[in-house]
Amino acid sequence: MTSPDPTPPDTALTAPLEALLLMATEPVSANELAQAVGAPVPVVGEALEALARFYDETGRGFELREVGQGWRFYTRPEHHDVVAAWVLEGQQARLSQAALETLAVVAYLQPISRSRVGAIRGVNVDGVMRTLATRGLIEEAGHAEDTGAMQWKTTDYFLQRMGYTTLDQLPPIAPHLPEASLLEAELAGLAQPREDDLMTTTPTIPTAPKDQV
């Protein structure tokens, strides 16, 4: 026995909500949507949840998700590979490959200094970091206690663009990169001069013979 097809929500309210959400460039709260359509907030909240369920049940390529304090449409995770390939292989990419790689380093190892990001990538990242900061994807996170270097972290806008509410939702990176602790250990080794280097660079002070003291 097949299950009945999902019943679409009442379009008298959900249709204008869909129109508003399609135009939104950032998550919109239920309060804002309620004001826009002239309906009580609880009624709008129920309509949004009904829409989200309907999209899930009908297997749409997008979903309506509540992120933080607002609602927004997102593509479904199972289609991310197709979307990413289209964006990167076409001419629609808004961030270069270098910017995406730099952003990934910041996201997984934050807070992190610009010099450490550059050490991991093996290139100068000053320009790329400025681009990411200008676009609101990363921001300053104070100075490191040991070195005094400015540290960087991802922003709430980064989470919003990714469709996450917390950094804990970032996918595991272990299959693609060494453990973060190993990277940190390697960087710490690069930042500290080796004992051999100290022995070869530290000048020796000659000692006067005893009979000349």
Backbone as a ProteinNet text record, in pm:
[ID]
protein_1_A
[PRIMARY]
MTSPDPTPPDTALTAPLEALLLMATEPVSANELAQAVGAPVPVVGEALEALARFYDETGRGFELREVGQGWRFYTRPEHHDVVAAWVLEGQQARLSQAALETLAVVAYLQPISRSRVGAIRGVNVDGVMRTLATRGLIEEAGHAEDTGAMQWKTTDYFLQRMGYTTLDQLPPIAPHLPEASLLEAELAGLAQPREDDLMTTTPTIPTAPKDQV
[TERTIARY]
84.8	0	88.3	68.1	150.2	94	184.9	142.3	86.1	-12.8	-72.3	30.1	9	98.6	85.8	197.5	192.2	95.2	21.7	-72.9	-2.4	-4.9	63	-6	71.1	10.1	-80.9	-165.6	-256.6	-176.2	-193.8	-112.6	-152.5	-265.4	-306.4	-202	-135.2	-30.4	108.6	122.8	257.3	309.7	221	267.7	338.8	281	354.5	481.1	478.6	599.5	710.8	675.4	774.7	831.4	745.3	790.8	889.6	860.3	949.8	1083.4	1078.5	1201.3	1287.5	1224.9	1301.5	1378.7	1326.5	1391.9	1495	1493.7	1581.1	1725.1	1817.4	1960.4	2023	1944.8	1990.5	1869.9	1890.8	1776.5	1681.7	1551.8	1448.1	1372.8	1354.4	1288.8	1138.3	1076.9	932.5	859.2	915.5	853.6	847.8	959.3	962.9	865.1	861.3	769.4	624.3	596.5	460.4	415.5	505.8	472.6	447.6	526	514.3	382.8	337	214.5	91.6	111.4	-0.6	-68.4	11.1	-44	24.7	-38.7	24.3	152.5	246.3	374.8	358.3	278.4	263.8	208.9	115.4	57.4	164	245.2	352.7	455.1	486.8	581	532.5	404.1	347.6	350.8	324.4	325.4	465.9	566.3	705.2	744.5	707.1	737.4	663.9	540.8	465.4	532	581.4	652.2	778.6	852.9	976.5	948.3	842.7	806	763.8	688.1	640.6	757.7	857.1	974.3	1051.3	1059.6	1129	1054.9	924.4	844.6	839.4	851.1	841.2	977.7	1085	1218.4	1267.7	1238.1	1284.5	1437	1494.1	1639.3	1683.6	1589.7	1619.4	1541.3	1574.9	1504.6	1487.7	1387.3	1365.9	1419.8	1518	1589	1588	1569.3	1580.1	1725.2	1789.5	1930.5	1940.8	1988	1996.7	1857	1831.8	1703	1617.2	1651	1575.9	1559.9	1481.5	1452.7	1508.4	1555.7	1609.6	1611	1604.9	1616.5	1763.5	1791.1	1926.1	1916.2	2020.8	2026.4	2051.7	2005.2	2021	2165.2	2215.1	2353.6	2386.2	2289.2	2318.2	2344	2315	2338.6	2457.1	2528.5	2637.8	2748.6	2778.4	2884.8	2851.2	2725.9	2683.6	2690	2641.5	2641.3	2784.4	2870.9	3009.6	3082.2	3059.6	3124.3	3078.5	2949.6	2897.2	2955.3	2966.7	3017.5	3165.9	3244	3388.6	3434	3368.8	3411.1	3354.1	3243.5	3189	3258.3	3194.5	3252.7	3174.1	3110.1	3026.6	3093.7	3218	3284	3306.9	3265.3	3284.7	3415.4	3465.4	3592.9	3687.5	3812.9	3912.6	3942.5	4009.1	4048.2	4139.7	4229.7	4320.6	4242.6	4138.3	4057.2	3980.5	3927.3	3853.6	3944.7	4067	4161	4201.1	4223.7	4260.7	4145.8	4025.9	3908.3	3891.9	3921.3	3910.5	4010.5	4133.4	4234.5	4187.6	4136	4087.2	3971.1	3879.2	3759.7	3793.3	3890.5	3919.7	4023.1	4105.8	4211.4	4196.4	4084.4	4064.7	4062.3	4105.2	4165.2	4307.9	4347.2	4477.3	4532.8	4664.3	4727.2	4748.6	4766.8	4790.3	4917.4	5021.5	5147.8	5133.9	5052.7	5032.9	4951.8	4855.5	4780	4874.9	4963.3	5059.6	5155.5	5196.2	5287.4	5221.4	5094.1	5022.3	5005.1	4970.5	4946.8	5075.7	5182.1	5309.3	5320	5231.2	5233.3	5197.5	5220	5178.8	5027.2	4959.3	4812.8	4758.5	4843.5	4798.8	4681.7	4696.4	4591	4462.8	4475.7	4357.5	4285.6	4361.8	4300.9	4225.1	4280.4	4210.8	4079.9	4083.4	3961.6	3854.8	3894.5	3798.6	3741.8	3826.8	3779.9	3685.5	3719.1	3634.3	3496.5	3491.1	3363.1	3288.8	3345.6	3276.3	3280	3371.9	3379.2	3470.7	3569.7	3658.4	3669.9	3710.5	3726.2	3835.2	3882.9	3987	3934.4	4022.2	3981.9	4077.7	4134.6	4226.4	4368.2	4457	4598.6	4635.6	4726.6	4775.7	4856.1	4837.7	4906	5056.8	5098.2	5241.1	5319.1	5258.2	5332.5	5283.7	5163	5106.2	5051.1	5057.4	5009.2	4856.8	4804.5	4659.6	4608.2	4501.7	4441.5	4310.3	4270.6	4150.8	4056.5	3928.6	3826.1	3718.1	3633.8	3522.9	3411	3323	3216	3081.9	2983.2	2848.1	2797.5	2843.3	2803.1	2855.5	2976.1	3030.7	2938.7	2896.5	2805.9	2675	2627.1	2502	2514.1	2623.9	2642.9	2659.4	2717.1	2734.2	2606	2513.5	2390.4	2402.8	2500	2522.2	2484.9	2463.5	2440.7	2563.3	2646.5	2769.6	2881.1	3005.2	3120.7	3127.7	3059.7	3058.4	2994.9	2921.8	2855.6	2945.8	3066.4	3159.8	3189.1	3195.4	3222.2	3362.1	3384.5	3517.5	3620.1	3736.5	3840.1	3951.4	3943.7	4049.8	4083.6	3984.1	4021.3	4100.6	4103.1	4164.4	4292.9	4305.1	4422.2	4475.2	4602.8	4654.2	4574.6	4588.6	4520.5	4559.7	4463.7	4492	4603.3	4606.8	4711.6	4848.8	4857.3	4985.1	5027.2	4930.8	4962	5013.2	4947.8	4990.4	5129.7	5158.8	5291.1	5397.2	5364.4	5458.8	5484.6	5378.3	5392.3	5473.4	5449.9	5526.1	5674.4	5705.2	5844.4	5904.9	5823.8	5873.4	5896.1	5813.9	5823.5	5940.1	5986.8	6093.3	6224.5	6333.6	6462.6	6510.2	6570.7	6620.8	6745.1	6774.1	6890	7018.8	7023.2	7142.4	7166.4	7054.5	7066.8	7120	7072.2	7119.5	7268.3	7313.5	7455.8	7544.4	7492.3	7575.2	7566.2	7459.6	7442.5	7479.2	7483.7	7515.7	7665.6	7710.9	7855	7915.5	8040.2	8111.4	8195.2	8199.1	8276.1	8408.5	8520.4	8650.2	8679.1	8742.8	8779	8926.9	8956.1	9095.7	9172.3	9298	9380.7	9387.5	9404.9	9406.4	9516.3	9630.1	9740.1	9716.7	9606.4	9577	9463.6	9403.9	9291.5	9343.6
-119	0	123.9	209.3	329.7	439.2	520.5	630.4	742.2	814.7	924	1034.6	1104.9	1216.6	1324.1	1391.7	1498.2	1608.2	1658.7	1766.5	1900.3	1980.5	2109.7	2202	2286.4	2379.7	2479.1	2546.2	2646.5	2759.1	2773.9	2871.6	3015.7	3037.4	3174.8	3246.7	3173.2	3231.9	3190.2	3063.5	3015.3	3072.7	3103.4	3157.6	3291.1	3388.3	3513.1	3495	3399.8	3373.2	3321.6	3231.2	3180.3	3292.6	3383.3	3494.5	3582.4	3610.5	3693.6	3623.9	3493.9	3420.1	3404.1	3396	3386.4	3515.6	3627	3754.9	3786.3	3711.1	3741.7	3705.7	3792.5	3765.7	3720.3	3718.1	3669.1	3616.8	3536.5	3480.9	3589.6	3560.3	3654.8	3595.4	3674	3623.6	3608.3	3524.6	3505.7	3635.9	3717.4	3846.1	3936.6	3944.2	4027.9	3976.9	3846	3788.4	3811.4	3802	3824.3	3967	4061.6	4200.5	4221.4	4153.5	4172	4116.9	4004.3	3942.7	3977.1	4048.9	4089.7	3975.6	3881.7	3766.3	3753.6	3688.6	3669.6	3586.6	3616.7	3546.1	3395.1	3347.6	3201.8	3134.6	3202.2	3145.1	3136.5	3241.1	3240.6	3132.8	3117.4	3013.8	2875	2847.9	2718.4	2699.5	2806.7	2796.8	2767.3	2828.4	2803.5	2659	2609	2470.1	2373.6	2408.6	2324.1	2323.6	2440.4	2447.1	2361.6	2372.4	2295.2	2145.6	2100.5	1958.5	1917.5	2002.7	1971.7	1956	2043.7	2033.1	1904.1	1867	1742.8	1621.4	1620.2	1504.5	1487	1597	1589.3	1580.6	1575.7	1555.5	1668	1791.5	1904.6	1916.4	1985.1	2005.7	2114.6	2178.9	2283.8	2254.4	2325.8	2309.8	2445.6	2456.5	2576.7	2548.1	2626.9	2597.4	2719.1	2694.8	2802	2807.6	2920.2	2938.3	3057	3032.8	3142.5	3192.2	3318.5	3379.6	3400.4	3334.3	3358.9	3235.6	3250.8	3143.5	3179.2	3074.5	3098.4	2967.8	2980	2863.1	2825.4	2693.8	2643	2521.7	2500.3	2375.8	2261	2143.3	2027.5	1975.2	1925	1876.2	1770.6	1684.8	1577.9	1630.7	1758.8	1817.4	1914.1	1921.9	2018.4	1992.1	1864.5	1833.7	1886.7	1869.3	1918.7	2070.3	2133.7	2280.2	2334.2	2272.2	2318.3	2302.9	2189.7	2167.4	2270.7	2300.9	2400.2	2538.4	2572.7	2705.3	2717.7	2614.5	2623.3	2601.3	2511.5	2482.1	2580.7	2642.7	2746.2	2878.3	2982.9	3115.6	3193.4	3119.2	3184.3	3195.1	3148.1	3145.7	3286.5	3310.6	3442.1	3449.3	3333.8	3328.2	3240.4	3280.9	3200.7	3074.2	2979.8	2857.7	2890.5	2987.6	3028.4	3084.2	3161	3218.2	3110	3012	2902.8	2819.8	2793.2	2714.8	2791.1	2921	3003.5	3009.8	3025.3	3029.4	2898.1	2785.9	2655.2	2644.3	2693.8	2688.6	2769.2	2888.9	2972.7	2904.8	2847.6	2786.7	2671.4	2588.1	2467.5	2488.5	2592.9	2612.6	2742.6	2808.8	2937.3	2924.5	3030.8	3153.3	3126.9	3191.5	3165.3	3293.9	3310.2	3431.8	3422.4	3536.8	3541.8	3465.8	3478.4	3412.2	3260.8	3209.6	3064.5	3012.9	3091.4	3053.1	3044.5	3144.1	3144.2	3027.1	2989.5	2876.4	2745.9	2730.7	2609.3	2601	2712.6	2713	2723.3	2770.7	2780.3	2898.1	2995.3	3114.4	3235.7	3353.6	3476.7	3491.7	3509.1	3514.4	3652	3753.7	3886.6	3935.5	3928.5	3975.9	3896.8	3764.4	3679	3704.4	3721.9	3749.6	3881.8	3981	4109	4092.1	4010.7	3985.1	3919	3818	3747.9	3840.1	3927.3	4022	4124	4171	4269.2	4212.2	4083.9	4020.4	3973.6	4002.5	3971.6	3827.5	3748.7	3606.3	3576.9	3662	3648.4	3783.1	3779.2	3902.3	3884.4	3996.2	3990.8	3926.1	3848.5	3775.9	3804.1	3924.7	3960	3915.7	3944.3	3913.2	3786.6	3708.6	3588.9	3628.2	3555.5	3590.3	3568.2	3466.4	3432.7	3517.9	3552.4	3626.3	3769.1	3797.4	3929.6	3948.3	3844.4	3854.7	3860.1	3937.2	3943	3808.6	3759.7	3632.8	3658.5	3558.3	3570.8	3454.2	3480	3376.3	3402.2	3303.3	3320.6	3399.4	3456.9	3542.2	3468.3	3534.4	3480	3474.9	3568.9	3569.4	3445	3400	3275.5	3158.4	3148.8	3041.6	3049.6	3171.2	3191	3144.3	3179.9	3139.8	2988.4	2924.9	2780.5	2706.7	2779.8	2716.2	2647.7	2691	2630.4	2729.2	2674.7	2758.9	2765.3	2659.7	2658	2595	2619.8	2562.6	2411.3	2358	2213.1	2139.3	2211.3	2148.8	2138.3	2194	2178.3	2029.5	1983.8	1841	1803.5	1678.2	1633.7	1656.6	1705.3	1733.7	1630.1	1538	1438.1	1362.9	1324.8	1251.1	1333.6	1465.7	1551.7	1619.2	1644.9	1714.9	1643.8	1666.3	1610	1664	1597.2	1642.9	1786.6	1863.9	2003.5	2014.6	1919.9	1924.3	1905.3	1819.2	1798.6	1923.6	1989.8	2113.7	2218.1	2227.4	2324.8	2293.3	2163.9	2125.9	2161.4	2137.8	2169.8	2320.1	2396.1	2541.3	2592.4	2532.2	2573	2546.8	2434.2	2403.8	2502.6	2548.6	2647.5	2781.4	2811.9	2942.7	2951.9	2839	2839.5	2795	2870.4	2830.4	2700.6	2617	2489.6	2510.8	2414.9	2423.9	2431.8	2355.7	2359.3	2498.5	2565.9	2700.2	2795.9	2778.2	2864.9	2846.8	2721.4	2693.8	2756	2761.8	2814.3	2963.9	3024.5	3167.7	3248.5	3186.3	3260.4	3283.7	3410.9	3437.5	3395.7	3351.1	3314.2	3433	3454.6	3565	3510.6	3555.9	3501.7	3535.7	3440.8	3460.6	3492.5	3595.8	3636.3	3534.4	3506.4	3414.2	3464.9	3369.8	3405.9	3504.9	3491.4	3579.6	3721.8	3745.5	3879.8	3942.4	3867.4	3921.9	4017
0	0	0	-97.2	-106.2	-16.8	38.3	123.9	38.6	89.3	11.6	-12.2	-122.4	-152.5	-46.2	-17.2	83	40.9	137.3	109	120.9	15.9	23.9	123.6	192.2	287.1	215	291.4	237.5	172.6	41.9	-31.8	-5.1	58.2	86.6	171.2	258.1	340.9	296.2	258.6	225	93.8	-1.1	-129.1	-112.4	-40.5	-20.4	63.1	156.1	234.6	144.1	52.2	-42.6	-128.3	-173.3	-256.7	-181.1	-55	25.6	49.4	79.3	107.4	-17.4	-134.1	-258.1	-285.4	-237.4	-258.9	-151.6	-42.3	71.3	40.7	80.7	65.2	196	302.4	432.4	507.9	613.1	685.9	736.7	726.1	767.4	885.3	988.7	1109.1	1085.9	1168.5	1160.2	1191.3	1279.1	1311.4	1188.9	1114.4	994	889.7	872.1	774.2	815	945	993.4	965.6	986.5	957.6	809.2	725.9	581.1	526.7	581.3	528.9	611.9	723.8	807.1	878.5	930.2	1001.6	1136.9	1234.4	1365.2	1355.3	1440.6	1437.6	1456.6	1552.3	1567.3	1441.5	1373.1	1250.8	1141.8	1130.5	1030.9	1064.4	1192.6	1233.6	1195.2	1215.9	1179.4	1027.8	953.2	806.4	755.2	815.6	774.8	802.8	918.9	952.5	859.3	821.4	728.1	591	546.2	419.1	422.4	532.5	545.3	536.9	604.7	600.5	459.7	393.8	259.4	162.3	171.5	84.6	113.2	242.2	278.8	222.4	237.8	197.9	46.3	-27.8	-173.8	-241.4	-162	-216.9	-306.3	-270.7	-350.5	-343.5	-441.1	-440.8	-347.5	-283	-184.8	-57.6	47	173.9	239.3	322.2	401.7	540.2	579.6	704	796.2	924.7	1023.6	1070.4	1046.7	1081.3	1175.2	1297.6	1393.8	1426.8	1395	1425.5	1301.1	1190.7	1068.2	981.8	875.7	781	644.2	571.4	438.1	359.8	225.1	138.5	120.9	118.9	93.9	2.4	-76.2	-153	-56.8	-92.9	-4.3	-8.9	104.7	111.1	7.1	-28.8	-124.6	-265	-288.2	-419.4	-419.4	-308.9	-298.3	-399	-427.3	-522.9	-661.8	-701.5	-833	-838.4	-732.7	-728.8	-727.8	-645.3	-636.3	-768.7	-836.3	-965.1	-1067	-1067.1	-1161	-1134.6	-1005.8	-970.1	-1002.1	-964.3	-980.1	-1124	-1195.4	-1331	-1432.2	-1396.8	-1482.8	-1454.6	-1494.7	-1474.5	-1369.5	-1277.4	-1178.4	-1042.3	-1032.3	-901	-850.2	-729.1	-668.4	-590.6	-549	-478.6	-559	-564.9	-634.5	-554.4	-618.6	-548.9	-431.7	-451.9	-343.8	-225.1	-253.8	-146.3	-72.4	-146	-82.5	7	-39.4	40.7	166.1	152	267.4	367	316.7	403.5	478.8	414.2	480.1	594.8	574.6	679.8	800.5	776.6	886.6	957.6	880.7	938.9	1032	993.1	1070.3	1180.7	1170.7	1270.5	1347.8	1335.8	1402.8	1553.8	1625.2	1572.1	1525.7	1418.2	1358.2	1298.9	1307.1	1256.2	1106	1044.5	900.1	863.1	945.7	913.7	917.9	1008.8	1017.2	898.6	856.5	737.1	617.5	606.6	497.2	504.9	627.1	643.6	600.6	631.1	593.5	442.2	380.8	235.8	156.5	219.6	150.7	56.3	71.1	-13.2	71.6	16.1	82.2	69.2	181.3	179.1	215.6	218.9	259.6	174.7	42.7	-46.1	-31.9	-21	-8.9	122.9	230.1	359.9	356.8	288.8	277.3	200.7	96.3	18.8	104.7	181.2	266.9	374.1	429.5	530.5	469.3	349.2	281.1	252.7	221.5	190.7	315.3	432.1	556.4	598.2	540.6	573.1	691.1	715	830.4	899.9	1026.3	1103.3	1207.6	1261.4	1363.5	1490.2	1556.5	1677.5	1792.6	1795.4	1903.7	1874.8	1969	1952.5	2030.1	1972.5	2039.9	2162.8	2272.6	2397.4	2386.8	2311.8	2308.4	2210.1	2095.8	1993.7	1974	2016	1993.5	1853.4	1769.5	1632	1629.8	1534.6	1518	1468.6	1530.3	1490.6	1417.5	1339.7	1257.4	1280.3	1260.3	1272.1	1167.4	1143.7	1051.1	1119.7	1039.7	1090.2	1092.9	1151.7	1147.4	1003.2	921	779.9	708.9	746.9	691.2	724	851.1	891.1	813.1	796.5	724.1	579.9	515.1	375.9	362.8	466.2	465.5	504.7	565.6	610.4	744.6	826.7	957.4	1067.6	1186.9	1303.6	1393.9	1390.5	1469.6	1386.6	1429.9	1360.7	1378	1478.4	1499.4	1382	1299.6	1185.2	1062.3	1070	959	938.4	814.6	791.4	835.6	875.7	918.9	809.1	849	749.9	753.4	849.2	864.5	736.5	653	531.1	430.7	449.8	348.5	394.4	523.1	575.1	698.2	733.6	859.2	976.8	1089.2	1209.3	1240.2	1287.6	1319.8	1423	1518.4	1620.6	1558.6	1456	1389.6	1313.6	1250.5	1181.4	1279.3	1393.7	1493.9	1544.6	1565	1612.3	1509.4	1382.8	1276.5	1268.9	1282.7	1278.2	1396.6	1512.7	1630.7	1609	1542.1	1512	1414.9	1319.7	1225.3	1291.4	1391	1454.6	1552.2	1606.2	1705.4	1642.4	1661.9	1606.8	1668.5	1586.6	1637.7	1721.1	1807.8	1896.2	1815	1701.1	1616.4	1560.6	1523	1468.5	1573.2	1698.3	1805.2	1828.8	1818.3	1843.1	1736.2	1613.3	1504.2	1491.2	1546.5	1527.2	1650.9	1768.4	1889.7	1898	1900.9	1904.7	2037.3	2034.3	2156.4	2201.7	2330.4	2387.4	2436.9	2379.7	2422.6	2567.4	2636.6	2777.5	2786.3	2858.1	2871.5	2954	2919.3	3001.7	3144.4	3235.9	3377	3411	3338.6	3375.7	3326.7	3245.3	3198	3274.4	3368.7	3446.3	3549.6
[MASK]
+++++++++++++++++++++++++++++++++++++++++++++++++++++++++++++++++++++++++++++++++++++++++++++++++++++++++++++++++++++++++++++++++++++++++++++++++++++++++++++++++++++++++++++++++++++++++++++++++++++++++++++++++++++

